[in-house]
């Protein structure tokens, strides 16, 4: 089973959770009570931007809608993703993410 590790803004571990392949990060955020903020689930606001610290290749490729929002914030996948859109890949092992800091 894949493991998703949610880090705090400062990079310390907040919580980790076991997942299933193809799970949506946003659902795992809810389940694990992660520190990732979000207010929508439709790739329109960008509050759920995360930095993929480890395991970017374990996530499915971003779709155009997600890429458009990331571009609006002048950040690029695979380092940055939207938790509301990103899903674990079919052979995911470990993914570590943290919320984007204000200075990024």
N, C-alpha and C positions, 0 to 999 in steps of 0.2 A: 504494500500500500504506500502511496506517496505521502510525504510529510510536508506540511507548509508551516514555516516558521515566520511569525510576525514579529518584527523588531519595532522598538520605540524609535522616535525621531533621532535619538542619540546613538542608535545602533545596538543597544542592549536588547536581549530577548524579552519579549512581552508574553508571548504565548505560542505554543505549537499545537498543531492538530493533525490527526490522520485524515486522509482524504481518499477519494476514489478517482481514478482516471476520468478526465473530462468534467470534473467538478468546476463550477464557477467560483472564482476568488471571492466575489461579493457574498455568496452564500456561506463560504468558509469564514469570512469576516464576521458575519452575523453569528454563526454557530460558536466561534471561538471567542467572541467579544474582543476582537482585535482593536488596536489603536488606529486603524485606518478610517478616516472620516469619509462619510458620503451622505448625499442627500437626494440623489436620483439613482436610477438604475438603467438609464437609457443613453449613456454616452453624450450627454448634452451639457453638463456643467463642469466636469473636471475635478471636483473636490476629492475624488477617490484616486488621484494620481499616486502611484507608488514607484519606488525605485526597486528594481529587481537586483538584489545583492548577489544572489546565487540561483542558478537554475533557469536562466532565461530560455534555454533550449528545451526545457521541460514544459513550457507553455505553448499552447497553440499559437499560430501566427496571428497577428492582429488583423482585423478586418478594416476596410476603408473608413468606416464611421469612427472607429477608435483612432486611426491614424490622423484623421482630420482634426479631432479634438487635441491630440498630442501636438500636432503642428501649430495649433492656435496658441499653445503655451510654449512654443519654441523648444520642445523636447522630442526625442526620437526613441522609438522602440529599437532594440529589445531592452535597453536599460530602463526605460520608463514605460509603464503600462497603466491602464485604467482598470481598477479592480472590478468595476461593474461590467466590464467586457471580457477580461482575460479568463481563459479556462486552462486547466491542466491538460497536458497532452496525454495521449493514450499510454505512453510508457514513462510517465513522469516518476521521478524518485524523490528529490528534495528541492523545494523552492523556498528561498528566503526573500521576504519583501519588507520594506519599511515605508511609511508615509513620506511624501516629499516635504522637505523643510521649506520655510518661507524664503530662505536665502538661495534656493536652487532655482 
